């Protein structure tokens, strides 16, 4: 009898366990799912063209006393005190070969240069809440400028220097300004720079003084006049130099009316029009991640790119558009958001969107400093966005291809001609935390398979990439980026399942792809990013 009772108890336990397992399994399957999708790439012609050195990052002037919402996140990351001998820092910049670096930010309009015309002591910025931007004027010693240029030469960086555009102006109580730009100190500084044979990629006038400005504003007509003055200075000082730097302005937020007037009055003097992007709001915003993961919110910034592109097209200028500074969330970003894996969703989407509107260069705020640096402010170790930027730089070529995705709205898709082949590189971003997407790739245009298959198809048809079988010999290279332990707030990024980290010598790790047969769809896991380099497929736009 006892054995019968034990058998019955075991049977009941077994049934309960089995039912529980089935329930949990069904719940898991209901939560995690795999769906299909299709990305369509128009390979007939390019819709935009970036600079080959599209990736840019900024170095700022903020001293350690710069604090936001009770957090002081800049430490020793200022141009005046940054450790230029740090080996990780050097290797991080050298890995791009070259990286554009824009020197500037809010305090650039309060920088004095220690030149012959500056007869006062060269003092650093000092915290003073009664002063504009909360700090006194600060001075750049020429000895520090020499040190910076030694680093730039060693690292191969291409330098854009932001000049003080408030020099000589009076500021009214409403933030408007009176008077023209006094270029005396800037001229001495530029002459010193040329005399030392330091290479400058571009001179940029001012920071966030366009439109309504940030704290201060300058009228478009006056700014145009000042930009013409800068262009005249550059032409004069560099008259014996074969390669002249670019003249760049205004380095502010896009205002359609202001930009139109400014561009119309600088048609022969301005090489690059720069605008800034902080579309996620303040770093203290509790909904930053919700915005980053919202396709409709991300789409909103396309309006700015579109309106700037239209303004440039309607003008007679040949000026190119750059994003001169973009940190996403202003006031230094937010720890474990703008310096974590989740921010690569926003950052890479921005790179893709900007390039599709013919933006030539995109400068990320910051290379180091604040809570939005590509590098950790104190350790110099790369944050996830550093690796995202480096992969973009190495894989995405200049020609931008029109790309659309059919399926879940949570996939963001962008494609360029590949950087180091005649093929195509596809970028897929999955904003969904539970859905894996098996993505078929389709092209139009005259499609050529290189390598073992050589075929051409009529330009009037839509052509699926995956025409071969597993023995076709056509392969692609894939780079799958995920967060450590699946935590999108992690500051550790995995490439194809392996943690990316510098070695004991401070060297940046190799970025090694996996090889996948092109008969297979591209698998995009939940909360992941995939670069797929397809070297053996050639479309007309990439020939």
C-alpha positions as CSV (number, residue, x, y, z in Angstrom):
1,X,0.0,0.0,0.0
2,X,2.8,2.3,0.9
3,X,4.5,1.8,-2.4
4,X,1.3,2.6,-4.2
5,X,1.0,5.9,-2.3
6,X,4.6,6.7,-3.2
7,X,3.9,5.9,-6.8
8,X,0.8,8.1,-6.8
9,X,2.7,11.0,-5.2
10,X,5.5,10.6,-7.8
11,X,3.0,10.6,-10.6
12,X,1.2,13.7,-9.3
13,X,4.6,15.5,-8.9
14,X,5.7,14.4,-12.3
15,X,2.5,15.8,-13.9
16,X,2.8,19.0,-12.0
17,X,6.4,19.5,-13.1
18,X,5.6,18.7,-16.7
19,X,2.7,21.1,-16.8
20,X,4.8,23.8,-15.1
21,X,7.6,23.2,-17.6
22,X,5.2,23.5,-20.5
23,X,3.7,26.7,-19.0
24,X,7.1,28.3,-18.5
25,X,8.2,27.2,-22.0
26,X,5.1,28.7,-23.6
27,X,5.5,31.9,-21.6
28,X,9.2,32.1,-22.7
29,X,8.2,31.4,-26.3
30,X,5.5,34.1,-26.1
31,X,8.0,36.6,-24.8
32,X,10.8,35.8,-27.2
33,X,10.0,35.3,-30.8
34,X,11.6,35.2,-34.2
35,X,10.1,37.0,-37.2
36,X,11.1,37.6,-40.7
37,X,11.8,40.9,-42.4
38,X,13.2,42.3,-45.6
39,X,15.6,45.2,-46.3
40,X,15.6,46.7,-49.8
41,X,18.7,48.5,-51.0
42,X,18.5,50.7,-54.1
43,X,21.9,50.3,-55.7
44,X,21.3,52.2,-58.8
45,X,22.7,55.6,-57.6
46,X,23.9,57.2,-54.4
47,X,21.5,59.5,-52.4
48,X,24.4,61.2,-50.6
49,X,28.2,61.2,-50.2
50,X,30.1,61.6,-47.0
51,X,33.7,62.6,-46.4
52,X,35.9,59.5,-46.2
53,X,36.8,60.7,-42.7
54,X,33.1,61.1,-41.7
55,X,33.6,60.3,-38.0
56,X,34.7,63.2,-35.9
57,X,34.8,63.7,-32.1
58,X,35.2,66.8,-29.9
59,X,37.5,67.9,-27.2
60,X,36.1,70.6,-24.9
61,X,37.2,73.4,-22.5
62,X,35.2,72.5,-19.5
63,X,37.3,72.4,-16.2
64,X,36.7,69.9,-13.4
65,X,34.3,72.4,-11.7
66,X,31.8,72.0,-14.5
67,X,28.9,70.2,-12.8
68,X,25.3,69.4,-13.9
69,X,22.5,68.3,-11.6
70,X,24.9,67.8,-8.7
71,X,27.3,65.6,-10.8
72,X,30.8,66.8,-11.9
73,X,31.7,64.5,-14.8
74,X,34.5,66.3,-16.6
75,X,37.4,65.6,-14.3
76,X,40.8,66.2,-16.1
77,X,39.3,66.1,-19.7
78,X,39.7,69.8,-20.6
79,X,42.0,70.8,-23.5
80,X,44.0,72.6,-20.8
81,X,44.6,69.6,-18.5
82,X,44.0,66.4,-20.5
83,X,46.7,63.8,-20.1
84,X,48.2,63.7,-23.6
85,X,50.7,61.0,-22.7
86,X,48.1,58.4,-21.9
87,X,48.8,55.4,-24.2
88,X,45.2,54.3,-24.5
89,X,44.2,57.8,-25.6
90,X,46.9,57.9,-28.3
91,X,46.0,54.4,-29.6
92,X,42.3,55.2,-29.6
93,X,42.9,58.2,-31.9
94,X,45.4,56.5,-34.1
95,X,43.0,53.6,-34.7
96,X,41.0,55.8,-37.0
97,X,43.9,57.0,-39.2
98,X,42.6,59.7,-39.3
99,X,40.1,61.0,-36.8
100,X,38.8,64.5,-37.1
101,X,38.9,66.3,-33.7
102,X,36.9,69.5,-33.2
103,X,38.3,71.6,-30.4
104,X,35.6,73.8,-29.0
105,X,32.4,74.1,-27.0
106,X,30.6,76.6,-24.9
107,X,33.6,78.1,-23.3
108,X,35.5,78.6,-26.6
109,X,33.7,82.0,-26.7
110,X,35.6,82.9,-23.5
111,X,39.1,81.7,-24.5
112,X,42.0,84.1,-24.8
113,X,45.1,83.0,-26.6
114,X,48.5,83.8,-25.1
115,X,50.0,85.6,-28.0
116,X,52.1,88.8,-28.4
117,X,49.0,91.0,-28.3
118,X,47.9,89.5,-24.9
119,X,49.7,91.4,-22.3
120,X,48.0,90.0,-19.2
121,X,48.8,86.9,-17.2
122,X,47.5,83.7,-18.9
123,X,45.1,82.3,-16.3
124,X,42.8,79.3,-16.5
125,X,39.0,79.3,-16.2
126,X,37.6,80.0,-12.8
127,X,34.1,79.2,-11.5
128,X,32.0,82.3,-11.1
129,X,28.2,82.0,-11.3
130,X,27.7,85.7,-12.0
131,X,29.7,85.3,-15.3
132,X,28.4,84.3,-18.7
133,X,28.3,80.4,-18.8
134,X,29.3,80.3,-15.1
135,X,33.0,80.8,-15.6
136,X,35.5,83.7,-16.1
137,X,37.6,84.0,-19.2
138,X,40.3,81.4,-19.6
139,X,43.6,81.5,-21.4
140,X,45.3,79.0,-23.7
141,X,49.1,79.1,-23.1
142,X,51.1,78.7,-26.2
143,X,53.1,76.0,-24.5
144,X,49.9,74.0,-24.1
145,X,49.1,74.6,-27.7
146,X,52.5,73.2,-28.6
147,X,51.8,70.1,-26.5
148,X,48.4,69.6,-28.1
149,X,49.9,69.8,-31.6
150,X,52.6,67.3,-30.8
151,X,49.9,64.9,-29.8
152,X,47.8,65.6,-32.9
153,X,50.9,65.0,-35.2
154,X,51.7,61.8,-33.4
155,X,48.1,60.5,-33.5
156,X,47.4,61.6,-37.1
157,X,44.3,63.6,-36.0
158,X,42.8,66.2,-38.3
159,X,42.1,69.3,-36.2
160,X,39.2,71.8,-36.4
161,X,39.8,74.7,-34.0
162,X,36.8,76.7,-32.7
163,X,37.6,80.4,-32.4
164,X,36.2,82.9,-29.8
165,X,33.5,84.7,-31.7
166,X,32.5,87.0,-28.9
167,X,35.7,88.9,-28.8
168,X,35.0,92.7,-29.2
169,X,31.3,92.4,-28.8
170,X,29.0,93.9,-26.1
171,X,26.2,91.7,-24.8
172,X,22.8,93.2,-24.0
173,X,20.6,92.1,-21.2
174,X,18.4,90.1,-23.6
175,X,21.4,88.1,-24.9
176,X,21.7,90.0,-28.2
177,X,25.1,91.4,-29.1
178,X,26.4,94.8,-30.4
179,X,29.5,95.2,-32.6
180,X,31.6,93.2,-35.0
181,X,34.0,90.4,-34.2
182,X,37.5,91.7,-33.0
183,X,39.8,89.3,-34.8
184,X,43.1,90.7,-33.3
185,X,43.8,87.9,-30.9
186,X,42.6,85.2,-33.3
187,X,44.9,86.6,-36.0
188,X,47.9,86.5,-33.8
189,X,47.0,82.9,-32.8
190,X,46.6,81.7,-36.4
191,X,49.8,83.4,-37.4
192,X,51.7,81.6,-34.5
193,X,50.1,78.3,-35.6
194,X,51.2,78.7,-39.2
195,X,54.6,79.9,-38.1
196,X,55.1,76.7,-36.2
197,X,53.9,74.6,-39.2
198,X,51.0,73.1,-37.3
199,X,48.4,71.6,-39.6
200,X,44.8,72.8,-39.1
201,X,42.0,71.1,-41.0
202,X,39.6,73.9,-40.4
203,X,39.0,77.1,-38.4
204,X,35.5,77.4,-37.0
205,X,34.0,80.7,-35.9
206,X,32.0,80.6,-32.7
207,X,29.8,78.2,-30.8
208,X,26.0,78.2,-30.5
209,X,25.4,81.9,-31.3
210,X,23.1,81.3,-34.3
211,X,19.3,81.8,-34.2
212,X,18.2,82.4,-30.6
213,X,21.6,81.3,-29.4
214,X,22.5,79.6,-26.1
215,X,22.8,82.5,-23.6
216,X,24.0,84.9,-26.4
217,X,23.1,85.4,-30.0
218,X,24.6,87.2,-33.0
219,X,22.4,88.4,-35.9
220,X,22.9,86.5,-39.2
221,X,24.0,89.5,-41.2
222,X,26.7,90.4,-38.6
223,X,27.8,86.8,-38.4
224,X,28.1,86.6,-42.2
225,X,30.3,89.7,-42.1
226,X,32.5,88.2,-39.4
227,X,32.8,85.0,-41.4
228,X,34.0,86.9,-44.4
229,X,36.6,88.6,-42.2
230,X,37.8,85.1,-41.1
231,X,38.0,83.9,-44.6
232,X,40.1,87.0,-45.6
233,X,42.4,86.3,-42.7
234,X,42.9,82.7,-43.7
235,X,43.6,83.6,-47.3
236,X,46.1,86.2,-46.2
237,X,47.9,84.2,-43.5
238,X,48.0,81.0,-45.6
239,X,48.9,82.7,-48.9
240,X,52.2,80.9,-49.0
241,X,50.7,77.5,-47.9
242,X,49.6,75.2,-50.7
243,X,46.8,73.4,-48.7
244,X,44.5,75.9,-46.9
245,X,42.2,75.1,-44.0
246,X,38.5,75.1,-44.3
247,X,36.4,78.1,-43.1
248,X,33.6,76.8,-40.9
249,X,30.6,78.4,-39.1
250,X,28.3,78.9,-37.3
251,X,28.5,75.9,-35.0
252,X,25.0,76.4,-33.6
253,X,21.5,75.0,-33.6
254,X,19.6,75.1,-36.9
255,X,17.2,78.0,-37.4
256,X,15.9,78.0,-41.0
257,X,15.5,81.8,-41.3
258,X,18.8,82.6,-39.7
259,X,20.7,80.0,-41.7
260,X,19.2,81.1,-44.9
261,X,20.3,84.7,-44.4
262,X,23.7,83.6,-43.2
263,X,24.3,81.3,-46.2
264,X,23.0,83.8,-48.7
265,X,25.6,86.3,-47.5
266,X,28.6,84.0,-47.3
267,X,28.3,82.2,-50.7
268,X,32.0,82.7,-51.5
269,X,33.5,82.6,-48.0
270,X,32.1,79.6,-46.2
271,X,33.3,76.0,-46.8
272,X,31.2,74.2,-44.2
273,X,28.0,75.0,-42.3
274,X,27.9,73.3,-38.9
275,X,24.9,72.6,-36.7
276,X,24.5,71.0,-33.3
277,X,22.2,68.2,-32.2
278,X,20.9,67.5,-28.6
279,X,17.5,66.2,-29.6
280,X,17.0,64.0,-26.5
281,X,16.7,66.9,-24.1
282,X,18.6,67.3,-20.8
283,X,20.8,64.6,-19.3
284,X,18.6,64.6,-16.2
285,X,15.5,63.5,-18.2
286,X,14.2,60.2,-16.8
287,X,12.9,59.2,-20.2
288,X,16.1,59.2,-22.3
289,X,16.1,55.4,-22.9
290,X,12.4,55.5,-23.9
291,X,13.2,58.2,-26.5
292,X,16.3,56.2,-27.8
293,X,14.2,53.1,-28.2
294,X,11.3,54.9,-30.0
295,X,11.4,54.7,-33.8
296,X,9.1,57.7,-34.1
297,X,11.2,59.8,-31.8
298,X,14.4,58.9,-33.7
299,X,12.6,59.8,-36.9
300,X,11.9,63.3,-35.6
301,X,15.4,64.5,-36.2
302,X,15.1,63.8,-39.9
303,X,13.2,67.1,-40.2
304,X,16.3,69.1,-39.2
305,X,18.5,67.3,-41.7
306,X,15.9,67.7,-44.4
307,X,15.4,71.4,-43.8
308,X,19.1,72.2,-43.7
309,X,19.7,70.2,-46.9
310,X,16.8,72.1,-48.6
311,X,18.2,75.4,-47.4
312,X,21.6,74.6,-48.9
313,X,20.1,73.4,-52.2
314,X,18.1,76.6,-52.6
315,X,21.2,78.8,-51.9
316,X,23.8,79.5,-54.5
317,X,26.5,78.4,-52.1
318,X,28.7,75.3,-52.5
319,X,28.9,75.0,-48.7
320,X,28.8,71.5,-47.2
321,X,26.8,70.5,-44.1
322,X,28.4,69.0,-41.0
323,X,27.1,68.1,-37.6
324,X,29.7,70.0,-35.6
325,X,28.6,68.8,-32.2
326,X,26.2,66.1,-31.1
327,X,25.9,64.7,-27.6
328,X,22.2,63.7,-27.7
329,X,21.5,64.8,-24.2
330,X,22.7,68.2,-23.2
331,X,24.4,69.2,-19.9
332,X,27.0,66.5,-20.1
333,X,24.7,63.5,-20.8
334,X,23.6,60.9,-18.3
335,X,25.8,58.2,-16.7
336,X,25.0,54.6,-17.8
337,X,22.9,55.9,-20.7
338,X,24.9,58.2,-23.0
339,X,28.1,56.3,-22.1
340,X,26.6,52.8,-22.2
341,X,25.6,50.3,-24.9
342,X,22.1,51.7,-25.3
343,X,23.5,54.9,-26.7
344,X,24.9,53.2,-29.7
345,X,21.3,52.8,-30.9
346,X,20.9,56.6,-31.0
347,X,24.5,57.3,-32.2
348,X,24.6,54.8,-35.1
349,X,21.1,55.8,-36.1
350,X,22.2,59.4,-36.2
351,X,25.2,58.6,-38.3
352,X,23.0,56.7,-40.8
353,X,20.4,59.4,-40.9
354,X,22.8,62.3,-41.2
355,X,24.7,60.6,-44.1
356,X,21.5,59.9,-46.0
357,X,20.9,63.7,-46.0
358,X,24.4,64.4,-47.5
359,X,26.0,65.4,-44.2
360,X,29.8,65.2,-44.9
361,X,31.1,64.9,-41.3
362,X,29.6,64.1,-37.9
363,X,31.3,65.3,-34.7
364,X,30.4,63.4,-31.6
365,X,30.4,65.3,-28.2
366,X,32.7,64.1,-26.9
367,X,35.9,62.2,-27.5
368,X,36.5,62.3,-23.7
369,X,34.7,64.2,-21.0
370,X,31.2,64.4,-19.5
371,X,29.0,61.4,-19.5
372,X,28.8,61.1,-23.3
373,X,32.5,60.5,-24.1
374,X,33.6,57.8,-26.5
375,X,36.3,57.2,-23.9
376,X,35.9,56.9,-20.1
377,X,36.8,60.3,-18.6
378,X,39.1,58.9,-15.9
379,X,40.4,55.6,-17.3
380,X,40.5,56.5,-21.0
381,X,39.0,53.0,-21.7
382,X,36.7,52.9,-24.7
383,X,33.0,53.1,-24.0
384,X,30.7,51.1,-26.4
385,X,30.1,54.0,-28.8
386,X,33.9,54.1,-29.5
387,X,33.7,50.7,-31.0
388,X,30.5,51.6,-32.9
389,X,32.3,54.7,-34.4
390,X,35.4,52.7,-35.3
391,X,33.4,50.0,-37.1
392,X,31.5,52.6,-39.0
393,X,34.7,54.3,-40.0
394,X,36.3,51.1,-41.2
395,X,33.2,49.6,-43.0
396,X,30.9,52.3,-44.3
397,X,32.2,54.0,-47.5
398,X,31.3,57.4,-48.8
399,X,28.4,56.6,-51.1
400,X,25.1,56.4,-49.3
401,X,22.4,54.0,-50.6
402,X,18.6,54.4,-50.2
403,X,17.5,51.7,-47.8
404,X,14.1,50.6,-46.5
405,X,13.0,47.8,-44.2
406,X,9.7,45.9,-44.3
407,X,8.6,44.0,-41.2
408,X,8.9,45.1,-37.6
409,X,9.1,48.9,-37.0
410,X,11.9,48.3,-34.5
411,X,14.6,47.7,-37.1
412,X,16.6,50.6,-38.3
413,X,18.4,50.0,-41.6
414,X,21.1,51.9,-43.5
415,X,23.5,50.9,-46.3
416,X,26.6,52.4,-47.9
417,X,29.0,51.2,-50.5
418,X,31.7,49.4,-48.6
419,X,34.8,51.2,-47.6
420,X,37.4,48.6,-48.7
421,X,35.7,46.7,-51.4
422,X,33.3,47.3,-54.3
423,X,30.6,45.7,-52.3
424,X,28.0,47.0,-49.9
425,X,27.9,47.4,-46.1
426,X,24.5,47.1,-44.3
427,X,23.8,48.4,-40.8
428,X,20.9,46.9,-38.9
429,X,19.8,48.1,-35.5
430,X,17.2,46.1,-33.4
431,X,15.4,48.3,-30.9
432,X,13.3,45.4,-29.7
433,X,14.2,43.5,-26.5
434,X,12.4,40.2,-27.3
435,X,12.3,39.8,-31.1
436,X,15.0,38.2,-33.3
437,X,14.6,39.3,-36.9
438,X,15.7,37.1,-39.8
439,X,16.4,39.6,-42.5
440,X,16.4,38.9,-46.2
441,X,18.4,41.5,-48.3
442,X,17.0,42.6,-51.7
443,X,18.7,44.9,-54.2
444,X,17.5,46.7,-57.4
445,X,19.7,47.9,-60.2
446,X,22.1,45.9,-62.2
447,X,23.6,43.4,-59.7
448,X,26.9,41.7,-60.2
449,X,28.1,38.7,-58.1
450,X,31.9,38.5,-58.0
451,X,34.0,35.6,-56.9
452,X,32.6,32.2,-57.9
453,X,29.3,33.4,-59.2
454,X,29.3,36.0,-62.0
455,X,25.8,37.0,-62.9
456,X,24.0,40.2,-64.1
457,X,20.4,40.9,-63.7
458,X,18.1,43.4,-65.4
459,X,17.9,46.8,-63.7
460,X,14.1,46.7,-63.7
461,X,13.8,43.8,-61.3
462,X,14.1,43.5,-57.5
463,X,16.9,41.1,-56.9
464,X,17.2,38.9,-53.8
465,X,20.7,38.6,-52.5
466,X,20.3,35.1,-51.3
467,X,20.1,33.4,-54.7
468,X,22.7,30.7,-54.1
469,X,22.9,27.7,-51.9
470,X,25.3,26.9,-49.1
471,X,28.0,25.7,-51.6
472,X,27.8,28.9,-53.7
473,X,31.0,30.3,-52.3
474,X,29.5,33.8,-51.7
475,X,30.1,34.8,-48.1
476,X,29.6,38.0,-46.2
477,X,31.3,39.3,-43.0
478,X,29.2,40.1,-40.0
479,X,29.9,42.1,-36.9
480,X,27.3,41.5,-34.2
481,X,27.3,44.0,-31.3
482,X,25.6,43.2,-28.0
483,X,25.7,44.4,-24.4
484,X,27.4,42.3,-21.7
485,X,24.8,40.1,-20.0
486,X,22.2,41.6,-22.2
487,X,22.1,44.8,-20.1
488,X,21.8,47.8,-22.3
489,X,23.1,50.0,-19.5
490,X,26.4,48.1,-19.5
491,X,29.5,49.9,-20.5
492,X,31.0,46.7,-21.9
493,X,30.3,45.8,-25.5
494,X,30.6,42.3,-27.1
495,X,31.6,41.7,-30.7
496,X,30.3,38.4,-32.0
497,X,30.0,37.2,-28.4
498,X,33.5,38.3,-27.2
499,X,34.2,41.2,-24.9
500,X,36.0,44.2,-26.5
501,X,38.7,45.5,-24.3
502,X,42.2,47.0,-24.6
503,X,45.2,44.9,-23.7
504,X,47.8,45.6,-21.0
505,X,49.7,47.8,-23.5
506,X,46.7,49.9,-24.1
507,X,46.1,48.7,-27.6
508,X,42.7,48.8,-29.2
509,X,41.5,45.2,-29.8
510,X,41.1,43.9,-33.4
511,X,37.5,44.0,-34.7
512,X,37.2,40.5,-36.2
513,X,34.0,39.5,-38.2
514,X,32.4,36.1,-38.6
515,X,31.9,34.7,-42.0
516,X,28.4,33.8,-43.0
517,X,27.2,32.1,-46.2
518,X,25.1,34.6,-48.2
519,X,22.4,32.0,-48.7
520,X,21.4,32.7,-45.0
521,X,19.4,35.7,-43.9
522,X,21.0,38.2,-41.6
523,X,20.0,37.3,-38.0
524,X,19.5,40.4,-35.8
525,X,19.1,39.4,-32.1
526,X,17.1,41.5,-29.7
527,X,18.8,44.7,-28.6
528,X,21.7,44.2,-31.0
529,X,23.5,45.9,-33.8
530,X,24.8,44.2,-37.0
531,X,27.2,45.5,-39.6
532,X,27.1,43.1,-42.6
533,X,29.8,43.6,-45.2
534,X,28.8,42.0,-48.5
535,X,32.0,42.3,-50.6
536,X,31.0,40.2,-53.6
537,X,27.9,42.0,-54.6
538,X,28.5,45.1,-56.7
539,X,25.8,47.6,-57.6
540,X,26.1,50.5,-60.0
541,X,26.4,53.1,-57.3
542,X,29.5,51.4,-55.9
543,X,31.4,50.8,-59.2
